[in-house]
Amino acid sequence: MKTLRSALFFLLLYSLLMVPGYSPAQKPDKHALKSITPALMKEYIGFLASDALAGRNTPSPGLDTAAAFIARTFRANNVAPLNGNYFQPFYLCKTDLDTGCYLQIVKEGKISDIPLKTGFIPYYLSNSKVFTGEAVFAGYGITAPEYQYDDYAGLDVKNKAVLVFRHEPCDNDSGSFFEGREPTRYSGVIYKQETAEKQGAGALLVVSEPGAYPSLKPRGYIWPSLSKNFPADAAPYTLCDNENKDIPAIQIGAEAIKSIFGSIDSLRSLQTRIDKSRFPHPLQLPGVEIRLKINARNDQRQVVNVVGYLEGSDPVLKNEIVVIGAHYDHVGINDLKKTGEDNIFNGADDNASGTSGVMALARAFAMSKNKPRRSMLFLLFAGEEKGLYGSAVYTAHPLLPLEKTVAMLNLDMIGRNSPKTLYLVGASTSPDIAAITKKENRKTGFKLIDDNSVMGGSDHYNFFEKGIPFMFYFTGLHKDYHQVGDNPDKINYEKAARVTRLVYLTAWHIANESRHYKLNTSKN
């Protein structure tokens, strides 16, 4: 029997050695794992969420200080830069209208000059653009196969100005064939602009439905230059990468409608016809030409993603990358608070906790005696709170090939709520990585909750959009989310460290095997 047991043992050992990707060096470094302590998390979070950083708004001096701190910590812990640099810079633009904007409508040789503000207002999605071309009417500007509805069916809009209603058919009717009174994604201006651009249009003109809204006054966007009540510093920053890529989009009022259709009643009749028939009625508008110029000025600011790198030890697998990421920005300060009241959104949980987790993970991997076989990229993103900007920049301009990126592990808010629970956001989307996490959790003992309800809520989403398997580690929302109460004294440092240790074990597993992982691409 002893001989049989010995034979079985050696057979098992041989089979393990023959498993693709197996290596004795796969065992995590215990010293490195133990280095991820509550005290270390408290040190990192305490600095990042201190009042001195004023909420780490994007952009702000506090965000710059945080970036320098992360890079300095990487360097001190022997986490290498990538291509000699710890930073991936990108630019944000704050935009306002400049002089020289105009809208002219030419019909049968007659030119109508439509005044800015009272007659038309550009949307913020637009930037400096000049357009001249024919006009077409495309109903609500919607292509929705699930509702058997397409305003663009049979309509040639290439290089033309497309005029559309602002909302969706029967949007004030509980019996709407879309979702009753509940608006769908098709009612948004961003959707309408993207759809018109995909159809080849050169400009988008939006108008409120005259049969549903008593006022046809153009709304567009509240530009600082057009509004005394909107200070210039309140305008948002957007990615400069997006500038000049979208077709111009404006909202027009009654004067422009009359110039195009002859009367408000003519357009109202078109709306009634579509809503009653529940069928599109697109129209060519022969003899109507749109001349549009949007002139904008930009205040440009540089911010950075922070990057740390550890090259893999395997001569082949080192060409594959495991990304561990978190956003290090938050939402700044509240200028409306009264004197003496706390006005700093410190963002200890959101997301100094996840940032500190990535810093601790980089430190642990760097000190490990056995180096991972795949390469590790530690990414701290700016601008997540503004619209996932930092990760959007990275996935559009990757520092390492996305096709070689095998997984993205995202840490966002890992330090609050019950000490026992941890959400795995994306468990059904990336089932292989979820299975690895659950296996490694035997060493950390969380109650893991599969959750796919926050698919677009953090930086993992831009990697998902590029076809990269991911896992989002998240301890849940709380009453201090985006409030001044999200302070370091409310963090459960033991829990934050334990989440980070689980991510270390998961990342080590992924970094030391050669297989690739499933990704279910449905967003539902």
Disulfide bonds with the S-S distance in Angstrom:
Cys93-Cys240 1.94
